[in-house]
């Protein structure tokens, strides 16, 4: 007969064997929403490295959900919530206030928009564009909201021309089919073919937030993967591919006030 200590050793070894040989938890598929600053196909292609990186870091699959324009994106936001989303501050604040999302991290630095014209059109004040064509994605895009704030008097406004994304807006401007465009400032950095009329006040950069339905353990894995991305080779490669400087810590309090920018938007 084995002594008690012998039985204990066998029990410990058996337990370890069962733990080590047990199948891993089944991987889940989660949705990753991205705002439509590019076409739907381009959005899925461009942000694929981010989805792949999160998949490798968490063991779960992330499927990118993209839309054709901001109107469709806004409708889906209210009706078909995604598990994880990379959003500008007003949408992030809306999700925090209305749908109990949790901010996990934000892109470093801030975000602003520049009101630009072609190089052969010299304007010095936004008011010089009253009655002229200004192109940007329609509200409730952040640029659409900012453009409306720039011209609060409904009797003294430009003719706002909508394009589904910023690339199309910039193309329309450069083709001479609009007098000005409101574009994310980084998009025209170093572009000598345009003139900047004004730049909006900076706001917090895009944030990654999680639905309350996303398991807490998965949230923690994602947050750690984002905040440490700049420290690893895999993370650095991902950041370079999606043109992100890096992620930093952020919380709901930073973004909650920006939901107010959507007041007056249908469906708010």
HUWO-V553614 format. One record per residue. N is the residue number from 1. RES is the residue in one letter. PSI is psi in radians with two decimals (* if undefined). Layout:
# HUWO-V553614
n = (N:N)
res = (RES:RES)
psi = (PSI:PSI)
This chain:
# HUWO-V553614
n = (1:2:3:4:5:6:7:8:9:10:11:12:13:14:15:16:17:18:19:20:21:22:23:24:25:26:27:28:29:30:31:32:33:34:35:36:37:38:39:40:41:42:43:44:45:46:47:48:49:50:51:52:53:54:55:56:57:58:59:60:61:62:63:64:65:66:67:68:69:70:71:72:73:74:75:76:77:78:79:80:81:82:83:84:85:86:87:88:89:90:91:92:93:94:95:96:97:98:99:100:101:102:103:104:105:106:107:108:109:110:111:112:113:114:115:116:117:118:119:120:121:122:123:124:125:126:127:128:129:130:131:132:133:134:135:136:137:138:139:140:141:142:143:144:145:146:147:148:149:150:151:152:153:154:155:156:157:158:159:160:161:162:163:164:165:166:167:168:169:170:171:172:173:174:175:176:177:178:179:180:181:182:183:184:185:186:187:188:189:190:191:192:193:194:195:196:197:198:199:200:201:202:203:204:205:206:207:208:209:210:211:212:213:214:215:216:217:218:219:220:221:222:223:224:225:226:227:228:229:230:231:232:233:234:235:236:237:238:239:240:241:242:243:244:245:246:247:248:249:250:251:252:253:254:255:256:257:258:259:260:261:262:263:264:265:266:267:268)
res = (X:X:X:X:X:X:X:X:X:X:X:X:X:X:X:X:X:X:X:X:X:X:X:X:X:X:X:X:X:X:X:X:X:X:X:X:X:X:X:X:X:X:X:X:X:X:X:X:X:X:X:X:X:X:X:X:X:X:X:X:X:X:X:X:X:X:X:X:X:X:X:X:X:X:X:X:X:X:X:X:X:X:X:X:X:X:X:X:X:X:X:X:X:X:X:X:X:X:X:X:X:X:X:X:X:X:X:X:X:X:X:X:X:X:X:X:X:X:X:X:X:X:X:X:X:X:X:X:X:X:X:X:X:X:X:X:X:X:X:X:X:X:X:X:X:X:X:X:X:X:X:X:X:X:X:X:X:X:X:X:X:X:X:X:X:X:X:X:X:X:X:X:X:X:X:X:X:X:X:X:X:X:X:X:X:X:X:X:X:X:X:X:X:X:X:X:X:X:X:X:X:X:X:X:X:X:X:X:X:X:X:X:X:X:X:X:X:X:X:X:X:X:X:X:X:X:X:X:X:X:X:X:X:X:X:X:X:X:X:X:X:X:X:X:X:X:X:X:X:X:X:X:X:X:X:X:X:X:X:X:X:X:X:X:X:X:X:X)
psi = (2.38:2.49:2.91:-0.71:-0.57:-0.76:-0.67:-0.72:-0.76:-0.71:-0.74:-0.80:-0.75:-0.75:-0.79:-0.71:-0.77:-0.68:-0.76:-0.53:-0.09:2.49:2.53:2.77:2.48:2.37:2.49:2.83:2.17:2.73:2.49:1.90:2.41:2.32:2.63:1.13:-0.16:-3.13:2.87:-0.80:-0.73:-0.63:-0.80:-0.68:-0.80:-0.70:0.12:-0.70:-0.60:-0.78:-0.74:-0.71:-0.81:-0.60:-0.78:-0.61:-0.46:-0.35:0.08:2.81:2.40:2.10:2.12:2.30:2.08:2.80:2.85:-0.55:3.07:-0.48:-0.80:-0.65:-0.74:-0.73:-0.78:-0.61:-0.67:-0.41:-0.53:1.29:2.45:2.77:-0.67:2.52:2.53:1.92:2.69:2.98:-0.62:-0.65:-0.68:-0.79:-0.67:-0.80:-0.69:-0.81:-0.68:-0.44:0.16:0.60:2.79:2.12:2.24:-0.63:2.86:2.74:2.46:2.70:-2.81:3.10:2.39:2.92:2.56:2.30:2.01:2.75:2.93:2.77:-0.41:0.09:1.87:1.94:2.65:-0.29:2.51:-0.60:-0.38:-0.16:0.04:2.22:-0.13:2.89:2.16:2.22:2.40:2.79:2.48:2.66:2.44:0.45:2.67:-0.64:-0.68:-0.71:-0.76:-0.65:-0.70:-0.65:-0.52:-0.49:1.28:-0.40:1.96:-0.28:-0.17:1.33:2.76:3.00:1.90:2.10:2.23:2.39:2.65:-0.37:3.00:-0.54:-0.76:-0.67:-0.76:-0.66:-0.73:-0.75:-0.85:-0.34:-0.03:0.29:0.30:2.63:-0.41:2.91:2.58:1.99:2.57:2.29:-0.73:-0.43:-0.44:0.26:2.13:0.02:1.90:0.00:0.06:2.74:2.46:2.13:-0.84:2.84:2.40:2.83:2.39:2.55:2.89:2.50:3.10:2.54:2.66:2.13:2.72:2.45:2.60:-0.29:-0.27:2.20:2.50:-0.70:-0.70:-0.70:-0.80:-0.68:-0.76:-0.81:-0.78:-0.73:-0.68:-0.81:-0.38:0.11:-0.67:-0.14:-0.19:2.74:-0.75:-0.72:-0.73:-0.69:-0.72:-0.81:-0.69:-0.71:-0.62:0.15:0.83:2.31:-0.48:3.00:2.65:2.88:2.53:2.86:3.08:-0.61:-0.55:-0.63:-0.41:-0.75:-0.43:-0.17:-0.46:-0.38:-0.35:-0.01:2.33:-0.28:2.35:2.27:-0.12:*)
